[in-house]
Every structure is written in structure tokens, then in C-alpha cells.
């Protein structure tokens, strides 16, 4: 039973670590949007909004199509490439878990997820 208890403990540690990394990756994703938004607008407008089971940035300034697409694209792509970098820098499981979670952010660019939907909408509603 001591062996089973230790194995179960390891599983719980991995799960807890994975959830913590997932939360951290979401915060990093949204913060990347916010940093780029503030860089483009040259103001400290915008903030992170945390609601039940979601996190997003609230923009106070309407931007042009190109800037909006760039900001929207930035969160997922930055976290994805950070995951790729982590993956190739180490073969340690405790580094690879965050790497896989970070790389998984690329799905946010699919059209039926928030970022992907925003990008497609911006592209389709173009007046340029």
C-alpha cells in the first residue's frame, strides 16, 4: 500500500502541476495580447478581465484591422513558440508538461475558438 500511495501521490502532483501550468499559460497568453495592445496604442489602456472559467483583455480603444489581427494572433503564437522552445531545451518531464500545454495554445487560432474567430471575422469584414 505504501507503493500505491506513493504512485497515487505522484499522479496528484502531476495533475496539480498541470492545472497550475494551464492557468499560468492562459495568463501568459492574455498578457501577451495586453502588452502588444499597449505597445501599439502607446497608452496603458486595456486590462485583463477574469470571469467564471474565462479570461480576456478588455480594450478601450478601437484599432485598425491589421493591428487587431496582430494583437489577436500574438497570444496563441507567443505561448506556442515558448512551448516549442521548452520542449527542445529539455527532456525533463517537469519541463515537457508545460511545453505541451503551451504548444496546445495553437488551437486558439482555429476559427471556432475566440482568437481564430476574431481573426476570421476581421479578415471577412475587411473594408480595405
C-alpha positions, 0 to 999 in steps of 0.5 A: 500500500505504501507503493500505491500511495506513493504512485497515487501521490505522484499522479496528484502532483502531476495533475496539480502541476498541470492545472497550475501550468494551464492557468499560468499559460492562459495568463501568459497568453492574455498578457501577451495580447495586453502588452502588444495592445499597449505597445501599439496604442502607446497608452496603458489602456486595456486590462485583463478581465477574469470571469467564471472559467474565462479570461480576456483583455478588455480594450478601450480603444478601437484599432485598425484591422491589421493591428487587431489581427496582430494583437489577436494572433500574438497570444496563441503564437507567443505561448506556442513558440515558448512551448516549442522552445521548452520542449527542445531545451529539455527532456525533463518531464517537469519541463515537457508538461508545460511545453505541451500545454503551451504548444496546445495554445495553437488551437486558439487560432482555429476559427471556432475558438475566440482568437481564430474567430476574431481573426476570421471575422476581421479578415471577412469584414475587411473594408480595405 
